[in-house]
Amino acid sequence: MIIDRYAQPENIPAANLSDPILQELDWMLEDPELFRLVRRDLARHYKRSKRGRHPVPVEVTLRLVVLRRRKQWSYRQIEQEVRDSPGYRGWVRVYDQSVPDHSTLNDLERLIRAQTQHQLNERLMVLAQSRHLTRGDKLRLDASVTETNIHYPTDSGLLVDGVRLLSRWLKCATPLLSKKLLKCGICRNRVRSARRRARLIGQWSRSTPKQQRHQQVRKEAITHLYGIDPDHAHHAGPGRSGRRAIEPAEKQSDR
């Protein structure tokens, strides 16, 4: 079940804020087109049932989203500010009802699709131009960035992703290849070996030259990556060609 708005109690006066931009936005948000766009996205989430707890009204959701972005508040901060301020309560149209929790507001704001947000901006621009508030030559947008629990990209990790993607494509191309190429192992999945090499590179980069394990890991990494034995690298060719083959791996270990 979806609720459009709360009924205004008779003993609560209209909101009176000193912010001139919020005063102008107050009448803009009365526009039926803005209300319809937000209600369309929220209606896709709420079930058509009259049982259970009443959801947050569409009008309150729209005004909370606009107020948070106007003041550049966090979700916790807007919950505290609206709860403690009668002026913000009246502007948001929550009145004497309970203010939505910060997690609830976060979930509701994510229900509004990016396409709908573009339509809301375009509609607000039309309304502002009709009242001669702006010419609409430039539009500044803001976004919220949320930290996620992912690892930072490394060179070895990106190479493993490339091997994994190429292995997937080769698997899809198996029916199109000849038996001669299949016997050569051209479609062999090498993701496991690539991950092992990436772990070796990571262990090598995190260890110090003073550790005994460092020399062993360095030897294994160079042998697997370049096919060269570091102990016999001077036999790889005339001059310092063998040493030059090892130097690139050492320079990349810091990555």
N, C-alpha and C positions, 0 to 999 in steps of 0.2 A: 504494500500500500504506500502511496506517495501523497505527501501533504504539500499544498501550495504555499500557505503562509499561516502565521499565528494571528488570531483575532486580537486587536489592540484593546487593552483594558481601558475603562473610562477614567480611572484615577491616575493614569500614567500620561504625562504631557508629551508633546512631540519633541524629538531630539533637537538640541541646540548646540552645535559645535562651532568653534571659532575657526576651524580650517576652511578656507574659501573653496578649496578643491573638493573637499567632501560635501560641501553645501551644493556645489554644482552637480556632483555625481549623484546626489540624493534624488534629484528629479530625473536624471538620465536612467537610473536603474529602475524607474517605474515603467520603462518602455516595454510593451508586450512582446516585442521581438526578442529582446535579451532574455526575458523570462522563458519564452518558448524554447530557445536554443538550449538553455541549461536544463530545463525540465525534460527535454527529449533524451539527453544523455543519462540523467538520473533515473528516468523511467525504465531504461534498459537493465538497470541493476536491481531495483526493488521488485519484489514479487506482488502479484495482484491478490493479496490476502489481507483481511481485516484483523487478523490475529497477530499477537506479538507486540513488541514495543514499537511506539510510534517513531518514525524516522525524523531526521532533521528536515524542516521545510525547504522548499526550493528557494524561496526568497532569502531565507537566512543563509543558506549555502552560498548563493551568489554574492551577497553583501560581505560575508566573511572573507571570501576569496579576494574581492576587490580591496577591502580594507587592509588585509595582510600585505598585499603587493604594493599598495599605496604607501604604507608605513614601513615596508621592508622589515617586517617582524617575522620571527620564527613562529612555529605552530604553538609552542608552549607560551610564548610571550603574548600572542593575540588572545589565547584563552584567558590569561590572567588579566589583560587590559580590559577586555570586554566584560568579564565577570565583575571587576571592581569599579567600572565607570558607568553611571546611569546614562550619560550622553551616548557612549558607544552602544549600550544596550538598545537605546531607542533608534539609533541610526541603523543598526543591524536588523532591527525588528524582532529581536528575541524577547524583549519586554521582561516579564517576570518569570519566564521559563528558564530552564537550566541551559547553560552555555555548553555547546558541544565540546567534547574532550579533544585534546590536540591530536591524538591518533585518529579519532573519527574524522576530524577536519582534513587530515592528510589523505585518508581514504576517499573522502568525498571529492577532494580536489583532483585526485587522480582519475576519477570517473569522467571528468570533463575532457573530451578528446582534444587533440591538437588542432584538428580541423575546426572544431567548435570554437576554440580560443581565437583562431584567425577570424572567424565570422563575428565573434564578439568585438574584437578590435575594430573591424571594419564598420560595424554598426555604431560603436561609440564615436568613431571618427565622423560619421555622417551626422550624428546628433550634435557633436561639438561644432561642426561647421554650420549647422542650421542656427545655432545660437551665437555665431560669430566669436566663438571662444578660441579657435585656432584656424589657420589656413590649411592645415593638413599636408604641408610640404614634406615634413620629416616626422618619423615615428620612431621612438626609442622603446625597445623591448627589454624586459628583464627576465631572468630565469633562475631557478633554484637548483643547486648542484648538491646531490646527496652522495656521501662517500659510501662505496661498496666494498665488500670483502673479496677483493680479487688481487692477484699478485701483479707486481709491476712487470712490464715487458722487458725481456732480455733478448740478446741476439740468439742465444742457444734455444730459448723458448720459442721465438718466432720461427726458427728453422725447423723445430719439431712440428709446429703447426703447419708449415709448408709441406713437410714430408707426409703428415697425416692427410692433408687435402689432396696431394698428388696420388697417394695410395688409394684414396676413395675414387678418384677419377679413373685410375687404371683398372680398378675392380669393375667399374661400369663399362669400360671399353673391352673387357675380356671376350665377350661374344664376337667382337669385330676383328680380333687378331687371329693370325694363322697359328697352327699348331707348332710350327718351328719357333716362333717367338715365345710362345707359352712355355716350351721346354727350356728355353734359355733363362727363364725366371724373370722376365721383364715385368710381370704383374705381381711379383712377390711383395708382400706387405712388410715394410721395414720400419714400422712405427716403433716397435719394441727396441730395436737396436738404436734408433735415433734417440729415444728417451734415455737409454743407458749412456750414450755419448754425452747427452746434455747433463746428466747427473755427474759424470766424470769432470766435465768442464766446471760445473758448480762447485764440486769439492776442491778442485784445483784453485779456483779463484778465491775461495774462502779460507784456504790454508796459507800459512806463512812459510817462507823458505827454511826457517829454523826447524820446522816440524819434520820428523822422519817420514811421515806419511806423504808429505808434499812431493818429495822426489819420486816416490812410487806412483802417485796419481799423475804426476806430470809425464812420466815415462809412458804410462798406459794411454793417456789422452793423445799424446803425439803419435804413438804407434798406431792407434786406431784411426786418427783423423788424417794423418799424412802418410802412413805406411812406412815410417822411418824409425829406426831404433836410435834414440838419443845418444846412447853410448857409442854408436858407430856412425854418427852423423857425418864425421869428417871423411868417410869413404863414399859419400854420396856424389862426389864430383870434384872437379879441380877447384882449388882456392877455397872460398868460404861459402860455396853453394849449399853445402849441407847445413851449415849454421843459419843461412838465410831462410831455409825452409822451416826452421824451428822458431825463428824470431817472430813471424806473424802470429803464431799461436800464443806466445808469451804476451804480446801486446794486446791480444783480444781477451786474455784471461780476466782483466779488470772489469770487463763488461758483464 
